[in-house]
């Protein structure tokens, strides 16, 4: 990886950082509030890595949902990523061993950044990869911080699960104003 690609990826991923850390902290806090240890929140973020579903997952786990229901809900909620991935199949495939990580870390936010990168950017594949890795790291970092804070701070976290809905309301309002 070259410094130019890293600099470009950092710059492109700043908006993702600003949202992921706080949303994933709320998720980590919600997991702690529901009695799950930090490593369960971390494991879910590493394996699942889909914000909206992770918030639903907390409710499903707390309600004792079956594994089948959890799997079907995850599949339905995240099926849109399939269509995102289709537009990058050739590019991700050409990245060799990095391809599985690229598919796993493709989110709404990384897709938006990936689409905004010029096709003729010399270090495009490196930037795509670094944006994916950085975004994944931001989410995991926020989850760990939230899970730790949720376990040590004596806050009443009632209503924190509304943060994902609030994020979408803010985005809608910004788009409406434009």
N, CA, C and O of each residue as an XYZ file, in Angstrom:
712
protein
N       0.835     -1.183      0.000
C       0.000      0.000      0.000
C       0.881      1.248      0.000
O       1.892      1.309      0.699
N       0.490      2.214     -0.775
C       1.279      3.432     -0.784
C       0.614      4.528      0.047
O      -0.579      4.462      0.346
N       1.395      5.520      0.408
C       0.913      6.605      1.269
C      -0.191      7.402      0.583
O      -1.116      7.886      1.234
N      -0.087      7.531     -0.713
C      -1.089      8.297     -1.447
C      -2.461      7.622     -1.361
O      -3.475      8.294     -1.176
N      -2.488      6.298     -1.495
C      -3.745      5.557     -1.386
C      -4.309      5.649      0.025
O      -5.515      5.816      0.204
N      -3.440      5.541      1.027
C      -3.888      5.630      2.420
C      -4.456      7.016      2.713
O      -5.493      7.140      3.363
N      -3.783      8.045      2.238
C      -4.259      9.413      2.452
C      -5.628      9.619      1.804
O      -6.525     10.213      2.402
N      -5.776      9.127      0.591
C      -7.053      9.245     -0.123
C      -8.148      8.459      0.610
O      -9.269      8.946      0.753
N      -7.831      7.264      1.066
C      -8.811      6.426      1.770
C      -9.228      7.068      3.095
O     -10.406      7.062      3.450
N      -8.262      7.617      3.818
C      -8.588      8.295      5.072
C      -9.524      9.475      4.820
O     -10.516      9.660      5.524
N      -9.190     10.262      3.811
C     -10.023     11.422      3.480
C     -11.433     10.981      3.080
O     -12.418     11.571      3.522
N     -11.528      9.961      2.257
C     -12.826      9.479      1.793
C     -13.646      8.828      2.906
O     -14.876      8.829      2.855
N     -12.970      8.278      3.902
C     -13.689      7.551      4.956
C     -14.024      8.395      6.179
O     -14.631      7.883      7.120
N     -13.654      9.655      6.198
C     -13.956     10.510      7.357
C     -15.467     10.580      7.631
O     -15.863     10.459      8.791
N     -16.324     10.768      6.621
C     -17.760     10.779      6.921
C     -18.248      9.441      7.508
O     -19.145      9.414      8.350
N     -17.655      8.360      7.059
C     -18.014      7.045      7.601
C     -17.573      6.966      9.060
O     -18.322      6.484      9.910
N     -16.377      7.431      9.350
C     -15.878      7.463     10.724
C     -16.843      8.225     11.628
O     -17.201      7.754     12.708
N     -17.254      9.394     11.182
C     -18.112     10.252     12.003
C     -19.453      9.593     12.335
O     -20.003      9.823     13.411
N     -19.963      8.807     11.456
C     -21.239      8.142     11.748
C     -21.048      6.790     12.416
O     -21.744      6.474     13.382
N     -20.124      5.995     11.921
C     -19.961      4.628     12.432
C     -19.593      4.571     13.906
O     -20.147      3.763     14.652
N     -18.671      5.415     14.332
C     -18.211      5.330     15.715
C     -19.379      5.566     16.674
O     -19.528      4.841     17.657
N     -20.195      6.561     16.400
C     -21.283      6.869     17.323
C     -22.436      5.866     17.226
O     -23.016      5.488     18.244
N     -22.761      5.447     16.036
C     -23.844      4.465     15.895
C     -23.416      3.124     16.482
O     -24.197      2.474     17.177
N     -22.181      2.709     16.208
C     -21.730      1.426     16.757
C     -21.523      1.501     18.267
O     -21.652      0.489     18.956
N     -21.202      2.688     18.793
C     -21.140      2.840     20.243
C     -22.529      2.631     20.849
O     -22.670      1.978     21.883
N     -23.532      3.180     20.208
C     -24.904      2.985     20.692
C     -25.264      1.503     20.661
O     -25.907      0.995     21.580
N     -24.852      0.819     19.611
C     -25.100     -0.622     19.524
C     -24.396     -1.361     20.667
O     -25.001     -2.208     21.326
N     -23.135     -1.044     20.897
C     -22.388     -1.683     21.978
C     -23.031     -1.421     23.329
O     -23.108     -2.319     24.167
N     -23.490     -0.202     23.542
C     -24.165      0.137     24.794
C     -25.477     -0.635     24.936
O     -25.820     -1.103     26.022
N     -26.191     -0.759     23.843
C     -27.454     -1.501     23.862
C     -27.221     -2.978     24.190
O     -27.988     -3.585     24.938
N     -26.167     -3.542     23.632
C     -25.834     -4.936     23.955
C     -25.509     -5.063     25.442
O     -25.963     -6.002     26.097
N     -24.729     -4.128     25.976
C     -24.374     -4.158     27.397
C     -25.623     -3.981     28.259
O     -25.784     -4.662     29.272
N     -26.488     -3.084     27.864
C     -27.735     -2.839     28.601
C     -28.602     -4.097     28.669
O     -29.328     -4.312     29.640
N     -28.516     -4.914     27.637
C     -29.292     -6.154     27.600
C     -28.549     -7.339     28.219
O     -28.983     -8.485     28.101
N     -27.437     -7.053     28.872
C     -26.735     -8.070     29.634
C     -25.705     -8.886     28.879
O     -25.209     -9.886     29.399
N     -25.371     -8.479     27.655
C     -24.377     -9.214     26.882
C     -22.985     -8.668     27.150
O     -22.800     -7.451     27.185
N     -22.015     -9.529     27.337
C     -20.648     -9.050     27.580
C     -20.058     -8.416     26.318
O     -20.560     -8.616     25.212
N     -18.992     -7.656     26.507
C     -18.368     -6.922     25.403
C     -17.970     -7.828     24.254
O     -18.077     -7.431     23.094
N     -17.513     -9.037     24.551
C     -17.032     -9.916     23.479
C     -18.164    -10.450     22.610
O     -17.921    -10.808     21.457
N     -19.378    -10.517     23.114
C     -20.524    -10.922     22.279
C     -20.856     -9.784     21.307
O     -21.122    -10.028     20.130
N     -20.841     -8.547     21.802
C     -21.067     -7.391     20.931
C     -19.987     -7.327     19.852
O     -20.275     -7.080     18.681
N     -18.749     -7.551     20.265
C     -17.632     -7.533     19.315
C     -17.782     -8.639     18.277
O     -17.625     -8.393     17.082
N     -18.080     -9.842     18.720
C     -18.242    -10.968     17.802
C     -19.343    -10.693     16.779
O     -19.179    -10.968     15.591
N     -20.461    -10.150     17.247
C     -21.550     -9.821     16.324
C     -21.096     -8.778     15.308
O     -21.441     -8.875     14.130
N     -20.330     -7.786     15.746
C     -19.850     -6.756     14.814
C     -18.855     -7.305     13.812
O     -18.847     -6.890     12.653
N     -18.021     -8.226     14.243
C     -17.038     -8.820     13.341
C     -17.728     -9.704     12.299
O     -17.399     -9.651     11.114
N     -18.677    -10.510     12.748
C     -19.323    -11.473     11.849
C     -20.452    -10.846     11.044
O     -20.534    -11.027      9.829
N     -21.313    -10.115     11.720
C     -22.522     -9.600     11.064
C     -22.229     -8.313     10.307
O     -22.548     -8.223      9.122
N     -21.635     -7.320     10.946
C     -21.233     -6.041     10.352
C     -22.304     -5.431      9.457
O     -22.073     -5.174      8.276
N     -23.452     -5.209     10.026
C     -24.519     -4.499      9.340
C     -25.341     -3.779     10.393
O     -26.139     -4.392     11.100
N     -25.141     -2.489     10.488
C     -25.708     -1.696     11.563
C     -27.173     -1.895     11.848
O     -27.544     -2.212     12.978
N     -28.019     -1.716     10.846
C     -29.462     -1.819     11.079
C     -29.829     -3.190     11.634
O     -30.613     -3.289     12.578
N     -29.281     -4.226     11.064
C     -29.630     -5.561     11.546
C     -29.068     -5.824     12.936
O     -29.692     -6.532     13.725
N     -27.922     -5.277     13.244
C     -27.349     -5.504     14.570
C     -28.259     -4.948     15.662
O     -28.367     -5.536     16.738
N     -28.916     -3.816     15.389
C     -29.869     -3.280     16.358
C     -31.078     -4.206     16.487
O     -31.579     -4.419     17.591
N     -31.539     -4.745     15.389
C     -32.646     -5.698     15.421
C     -32.207     -6.987     16.111
O     -32.986     -7.610     16.833
N     -30.966     -7.376     15.886
C     -30.432     -8.597     16.487
C     -30.526     -8.557     18.010
O     -30.816     -9.575     18.639
N     -30.286     -7.400     18.601
C     -30.372     -7.275     20.052
C     -31.779     -7.653     20.516
O     -31.951     -8.400     21.479
N     -32.778     -7.123     19.814
C     -34.167     -7.433     20.175
C     -34.485     -8.904     19.945
O     -35.160     -9.535     20.758
N     -33.998     -9.447     18.835
C     -34.252    -10.859     18.547
C     -33.615    -11.767     19.594
O     -34.237    -12.729     20.045
N     -32.385    -11.464     19.979
C     -31.701    -12.257     20.997
C     -32.402    -12.136     22.350
O     -32.607    -13.128     23.050
N     -32.764    -10.904     22.703
C     -33.430    -10.678     23.993
C     -34.793    -11.367     24.041
O     -35.243    -11.793     25.105
N     -35.446    -11.475     22.886
C     -36.758    -12.113     22.826
C     -36.699    -13.617     22.647
O     -37.738    -14.275     22.590
N     -35.506    -14.168     22.559
C     -35.354    -15.613     22.418
C     -35.747    -16.145     21.048
O     -36.223    -17.274     20.932
N     -35.551    -15.335     20.006
C     -35.899    -15.754     18.643
C     -35.066    -16.960     18.222
O     -33.935    -17.146     18.672
N     -35.647    -17.762     17.358
C     -34.939    -18.936     16.852
C     -33.836    -18.509     15.890
O     -33.880    -17.421     15.316
N     -32.862    -19.371     15.728
C     -31.764    -19.106     14.805
C     -32.290    -18.933     13.380
O     -31.775    -18.113     12.620
N     -33.304    -19.699     13.026
C     -33.913    -19.591     11.696
C     -34.508    -18.212     11.458
O     -34.318    -17.629     10.390
N     -35.224    -17.688     12.444
C     -35.809    -16.350     12.323
C     -34.722    -15.295     12.221
O     -34.836    -14.356     11.434
N     -33.677    -15.444     13.007
C     -32.556    -14.507     12.957
C     -31.933    -14.522     11.559
O     -31.654    -13.466     10.991
N     -31.717    -15.711     11.011
C     -31.094    -15.843      9.688
C     -31.975    -15.244      8.588
O     -31.477    -14.528      7.720
N     -33.263    -15.528      8.616
C     -34.174    -15.010      7.582
C     -34.263    -13.490      7.682
O     -34.254    -12.795      6.666
N     -34.347    -12.983      8.895
C     -34.409    -11.528      9.084
C     -33.134    -10.870      8.553
O     -33.198     -9.848      7.869
N     -31.992    -11.449      8.865
C     -30.713    -10.910      8.372
C     -30.676    -10.923      6.847
O     -30.264     -9.946      6.220
N     -31.104    -12.019      6.262
C     -31.097    -12.144      4.806
C     -31.988    -11.089      4.156
O     -31.587    -10.438      3.191
N     -33.186    -10.926      4.684
C     -34.113     -9.962      4.100
C     -33.658     -8.519      4.307
O     -33.740     -7.696      3.397
N     -33.182     -8.227      5.506
C     -32.759     -6.849      5.784
C     -31.528     -6.436      4.988
O     -31.349     -5.256      4.687
N     -30.683     -7.397      4.647
C     -29.419     -7.054      3.997
C     -29.340     -7.473      2.543
O     -28.262     -7.462      1.949
N     -30.463     -7.840      1.972
C     -30.450     -8.290      0.578
C     -30.041     -7.181     -0.392
O     -29.569     -7.463     -1.494
N     -30.219     -5.943      0.008
C     -29.841     -4.837     -0.881
C     -28.349     -4.837     -1.187
O     -27.938     -4.397     -2.261
N     -27.529     -5.330     -0.252
C     -26.099     -5.378     -0.485
C     -25.745     -6.293     -1.655
O     -24.701     -6.128     -2.286
N     -26.611     -7.247     -1.938
C     -26.388     -8.130     -3.087
C     -26.331     -7.299     -4.362
O     -25.480     -7.521     -5.223
N     -27.240     -6.345     -4.471
C     -27.279     -5.509     -5.667
C     -26.091     -4.554     -5.715
O     -25.576     -4.245     -6.789
N     -25.666     -4.096     -4.555
C     -24.462     -3.260     -4.516
C     -23.266     -4.066     -5.035
O     -22.486     -3.594     -5.863
N     -23.149     -5.277     -4.532
C     -22.002     -6.123     -4.880
C     -21.971     -6.449     -6.365
O     -20.893     -6.576     -6.947
N     -23.128     -6.584     -6.981
C     -23.169     -6.916     -8.410
C     -22.452     -5.870     -9.258
O     -21.860     -6.199    -10.286
N     -22.505     -4.617     -8.830
C     -21.843     -3.576     -9.622
C     -20.329     -3.575     -9.438
O     -19.618     -2.862    -10.146
N     -19.835     -4.371     -8.492
C     -18.398     -4.441     -8.244
C     -17.828     -5.847     -8.413
O     -16.680     -6.089     -8.040
N     -18.594     -6.766     -8.959
C     -18.155     -8.160     -9.055
C     -16.802     -8.282     -9.743
O     -15.881     -8.880     -9.187
N     -16.670     -7.738    -10.918
C     -15.411     -7.860    -11.664
C     -14.245     -7.201    -10.937
O     -13.146     -7.752    -10.875
N     -14.494     -6.031    -10.395
C     -13.423     -5.301     -9.712
C     -12.981     -6.045     -8.451
O     -11.784     -6.191     -8.206
N     -13.933     -6.512     -7.658
C     -13.579     -7.254     -6.445
C     -12.892     -8.571     -6.792
O     -11.922     -8.960     -6.141
N     -13.384     -9.244     -7.799
C     -12.780    -10.518     -8.205
C     -11.330    -10.319     -8.623
O     -10.481    -11.168     -8.354
N     -11.048     -9.202     -9.279
C      -9.683     -8.944     -9.728
C      -8.740     -8.600     -8.565
O      -7.530     -8.482     -8.757
N      -9.297     -8.441     -7.369
C      -8.477     -8.104     -6.198
C      -7.960     -9.354     -5.492
O      -7.308     -9.261     -4.451
N      -8.252    -10.518     -6.057
C      -7.695    -11.765     -5.536
C      -8.155    -12.112     -4.140
O      -9.354    -12.192     -3.873
N      -7.190    -12.321     -3.238
C      -7.491    -12.750     -1.865
C      -8.254    -11.692     -1.060
O      -8.834    -12.005     -0.020
N      -8.256    -10.471     -1.524
C      -8.964     -9.399     -0.834
C     -10.468     -9.427     -1.127
O     -11.250     -8.805     -0.407
N     -10.869    -10.136     -2.167
C     -12.269    -10.131     -2.611
C     -13.265    -10.515     -1.517
O     -14.261     -9.809     -1.357
N     -13.056    -11.589     -0.757
C     -14.043    -11.921      0.283
C     -14.227    -10.806      1.317
O     -15.345    -10.541      1.758
N     -13.125    -10.156      1.700
C     -13.239     -9.056      2.650
C     -13.998     -7.885      2.016
O     -14.798     -7.228      2.683
N     -13.750     -7.630      0.748
C     -14.429     -6.540      0.054
C     -15.938     -6.773      0.034
O     -16.718     -5.840      0.227
N     -16.341     -8.000     -0.196
C     -17.772     -8.333     -0.216
C     -18.345     -8.206      1.193
O     -19.416     -7.628      1.378
N     -17.643     -8.740      2.179
C     -18.124     -8.720      3.565
C     -18.259     -7.300      4.104
O     -19.163     -7.030      4.895
N     -17.404     -6.411      3.703
C     -17.398     -5.056      4.252
C     -18.151     -4.051      3.381
O     -18.085     -2.847      3.631
N     -18.856     -4.524      2.376
C     -19.616     -3.609      1.518
C     -20.907     -3.211      2.229
O     -21.810     -4.025      2.419
N     -20.969     -1.954      2.612
C     -22.143     -1.414      3.300
C     -22.695     -0.267      2.464
O     -22.129      0.089      1.430
N     -23.796      0.304      2.914
C     -24.360      1.453      2.204
C     -23.319      2.565      2.073
O     -23.167      3.177      1.016
N     -22.619      2.804      3.160
C     -21.653      3.910      3.198
C     -20.421      3.628      2.339
O     -19.973      4.498      1.591
N     -19.873      2.418      2.443
C     -18.690      2.117      1.628
C     -19.061      2.059      0.153
O     -18.264      2.427     -0.710
N     -20.266      1.600     -0.132
C     -20.723      1.579     -1.529
C     -20.758      3.004     -2.090
O     -20.308      3.248     -3.209
N     -21.293      3.935     -1.307
C     -21.365      5.325     -1.762
C     -19.976      5.890     -2.037
O     -19.757      6.563     -3.044
N     -19.037      5.607     -1.127
C     -17.669      6.091     -1.319
C     -17.040      5.400     -2.530
O     -16.400      6.052     -3.355
N     -17.221      4.096     -2.634
C     -16.646      3.344     -3.761
C     -17.144      3.884     -5.099
O     -16.374      4.014     -6.051
N     -18.421      4.194     -5.163
C     -18.993      4.710     -6.412
C     -18.485      6.106     -6.752
O     -18.460      6.497     -7.918
N     -18.081      6.852     -5.729
C     -17.618      8.222     -5.967
C     -16.167      8.292     -6.440
O     -15.718      9.335     -6.915
N     -15.439      7.193     -6.314
C     -14.036      7.199     -6.736
C     -13.940      7.133     -8.259
O     -14.636      6.338     -8.891
N     -13.096      7.950     -8.841
C     -12.935      7.911    -10.305
C     -12.419      6.545    -10.767
O     -11.528      5.962    -10.148
N     -12.986      6.056    -11.846
C     -12.586      4.742    -12.382
C     -11.130      4.735    -12.839
O     -10.479      3.690    -12.842
N     -10.627      5.897    -13.221
C      -9.253      5.954    -13.732
C      -8.231      6.319    -12.652
O      -7.076      6.604    -12.965
N      -8.647      6.311    -11.393
C      -7.733      6.581    -10.290
C      -6.661      5.497    -10.272
O      -6.993      4.316    -10.165
N      -5.371      5.869    -10.375
C      -4.304      4.861    -10.479
C      -4.277      3.853     -9.322
O      -4.030      2.666     -9.537
N      -4.525      4.319     -8.122
C      -4.477      3.420     -6.966
C      -5.889      3.043     -6.492
O      -6.093      2.780     -5.307
N      -6.844      3.018     -7.396
C      -8.266      2.783     -7.058
C      -8.474      1.530     -6.211
O      -9.159      1.591     -5.189
N      -7.902      0.402     -6.610
C      -8.122     -0.847     -5.872
C      -7.567     -0.759     -4.454
O      -8.177     -1.273     -3.516
N      -6.435     -0.123     -4.294
C      -5.875      0.065     -2.953
C      -6.770      0.961     -2.107
O      -6.978      0.694     -0.923
N      -7.303      2.023     -2.711
C      -8.191      2.929     -1.972
C      -9.480      2.196     -1.587
O      -9.951      2.319     -0.456
N     -10.043      1.440     -2.519
C     -11.247      0.657     -2.208
C     -10.998     -0.264     -1.020
O     -11.812     -0.341     -0.099
N      -9.880     -0.952     -1.049
C      -9.541     -1.882      0.016
C      -9.356     -1.153      1.348
O      -9.876     -1.588      2.375
N      -8.624     -0.062      1.326
C      -8.363      0.690      2.554
C      -9.629      1.323      3.126
O      -9.797      1.365      4.345
N     -10.509      1.811      2.278
C     -11.790      2.351      2.754
C     -12.580      1.239      3.447
O     -13.184      1.465      4.495
N     -12.574      0.053      2.867
C     -13.280     -1.089      3.466
C     -12.690     -1.442      4.828
O     -13.425     -1.624      5.799
N     -11.379     -1.538      4.898
C     -10.708     -1.910      6.151
C     -10.898     -0.830      7.213
O     -11.190     -1.139      8.369
N     -10.736      0.422      6.830
C     -10.909      1.516      7.788
C     -12.340      1.557      8.322
O     -12.553      1.708      9.525
N     -13.305      1.423      7.439
C     -14.710      1.466      7.850
C     -15.036      0.332      8.814
O     -15.721      0.530      9.817
N     -14.551     -0.825      8.503
C     -14.728     -2.002      9.368
C     -14.097     -1.744     10.735
O     -14.685     -2.070     11.766
N     -12.914     -1.165     10.736
C     -12.225     -0.847     11.990
C     -12.985      0.201     12.794
O     -13.063      0.103     14.018
N     -13.551      1.208     12.114
C     -14.328      2.229     12.807
C     -15.517      1.582     13.526
O     -15.801      1.899     14.681
N     -16.204      0.676     12.831
C     -17.383      0.026     13.414
C     -16.985     -0.827     14.621
O     -17.646     -0.793     15.659
N     -15.934     -1.568     14.480
C     -15.500     -2.445     15.570
C     -15.023     -1.615     16.764
O     -15.333     -1.941     17.909
N     -14.276     -0.552     16.502
C     -13.812      0.334     17.566
C     -14.998      0.931     18.330
O     -15.012      0.934     19.561
N     -15.974      1.426     17.605
C     -17.163      1.998     18.244
C     -17.923      0.974     19.066
O     -18.408      1.279     20.156
N     -18.028     -0.250     18.540
C     -18.703     -1.319     19.274
C     -17.992     -1.586     20.592
O     -18.630     -1.689     21.640
N     -16.674     -1.699     20.537
C     -15.904     -1.943     21.762
C     -16.052     -0.802     22.768
O     -16.245     -1.039     23.960
N     -15.960      0.416     22.288
C     -16.118      1.567     23.182
C     -17.509      1.581     23.812
O     -17.651      1.794     25.016
N     -18.528      1.353     22.993
C     -19.901      1.355     23.496
C     -20.163      0.232     24.477
O     -20.812      0.437     25.503
N     -19.662     -0.954     24.170
C     -19.859     -2.093     25.074
C     -19.157     -1.841     26.404
O     -19.701     -2.149     27.464
N     -17.953     -1.282     26.350
C     -17.216     -0.984     27.584
C     -17.928      0.103     28.388
O     -18.122     -0.036     29.596
N     -18.311      1.176     27.715
C     -19.018      2.256     28.409
C     -20.354      1.777     28.975
O     -20.743      2.152     30.081
N     -21.041      0.955     28.209
C     -22.331      0.432     28.659
C     -22.228     -0.432     29.897
O     -23.176     -0.537     30.674
N     -21.068     -1.054     30.079
C     -20.883     -1.913     31.251
C     -20.373     -1.155     32.471
O     -20.620     -1.575     33.602
N     -19.670     -0.053     32.264
C     -19.090      0.633     33.426
C     -19.840      1.893     33.844
O     -19.738      2.310     34.997
N     -20.582      2.501     32.942
C     -21.290      3.731     33.287
C     -22.703      3.415     33.774
O     -23.399      2.596     33.173
N     -23.118      4.049     34.841
C     -24.438      3.767     35.403
C     -25.555      4.590     34.756
O     -26.387      5.165     35.458
N     -25.576      4.648     33.448
C     -26.601      5.413     32.749
C     -27.820      4.554     32.502
O     -27.735      3.332     32.379
N     -28.958      5.227     32.434
C     -30.164      4.568     31.960
C     -30.153      4.759     30.442
O     -30.288      5.881     29.955
N     -29.996      3.688     29.713
C     -29.839      3.770     28.249
C     -31.152      3.575     27.504
O     -31.155      3.285     26.308
N     -32.254      3.734     28.202
C     -33.546      3.570     27.546
C     -33.663      4.569     26.397
O     -33.408      5.760     26.570
N     -34.042      4.084     25.254
C     -34.212      4.931     24.078
C     -33.005      4.996     23.169
O     -33.095      5.560     22.079
N     -31.863      4.433     23.586
C     -30.652      4.509     22.759
C     -30.830      3.752     21.450
O     -30.169      4.055     20.457
N     -31.724      2.767     21.451
C     -31.958      2.010     20.229
C     -32.630      2.854     19.152
O     -32.729      2.424     18.003
N     -33.094      4.054     19.512
C     -33.716      4.952     18.548
C     -32.679      5.661     17.685
O     -33.048      6.315     16.710
N     -31.406      5.553     18.010
C     -30.375      6.313     17.292
C     -30.316      5.960     15.811
O     -30.056      6.833     14.984
N     -30.553      4.699     15.460
C     -30.514      4.315     14.048
C     -31.673      4.973     13.297
O     -31.493      5.468     12.185
N     -32.845      4.977     13.898
C     -33.995      5.642     13.288
C     -33.717      7.136     13.154
O     -34.018      7.743     12.126
N     -33.143      7.721     14.198
C     -32.830      9.151     14.170
C     -31.851      9.480     13.049
O     -31.982     10.515     12.396
N     -30.876      8.613     12.823
C     -29.922      8.828     11.741
C     -30.633      8.903     10.397
O     -30.343      9.780      9.583
N     -31.563      7.982     10.164
C     -32.294      7.987      8.896
C     -33.195      9.219      8.772
O     -33.367      9.743      7.671
N     -33.767      9.685      9.873
C     -34.589     10.898      9.853
C     -33.730     12.100      9.482
O     -34.150     12.935      8.681
N     -32.531     12.199     10.054
C     -31.617     13.305      9.745
C     -31.236     13.275      8.261
O     -31.232     14.311      7.598
N     -30.923     12.108      7.756
C     -30.563     11.976      6.339
C     -31.737     12.394      5.453
O     -31.549     13.102      4.463
N     -32.947     11.957      5.808
C     -34.137     12.329      5.045
C     -34.329     13.837      5.046
O     -34.604     14.428      4.002
N     -34.185     14.465      6.208
C     -34.363     15.906      6.303
C     -33.319     16.658      5.482
O     -33.632     17.665      4.847
N     -32.087     16.171      5.497
C     -31.039     16.819      4.696
C     -31.358     16.709      3.205
O     -31.175     17.663      2.450
N     -31.829     15.555      2.800
C     -32.176     15.372      1.387
C     -33.382     16.224      1.005
O     -33.436     16.764     -0.100
N     -34.328     16.343      1.893
C     -35.532     17.139      1.648
C     -35.153     18.606      1.434
O     -35.690     19.273      0.549
N     -34.217     19.102      2.261
C     -33.785     20.500      2.154
C     -33.099     20.786      0.824
O     -33.183     21.899      0.304
N     -32.426     19.789      0.279
C     -31.727     19.973     -1.005
C     -32.733     19.995     -2.122
O     -32.360     20.139     -3.286
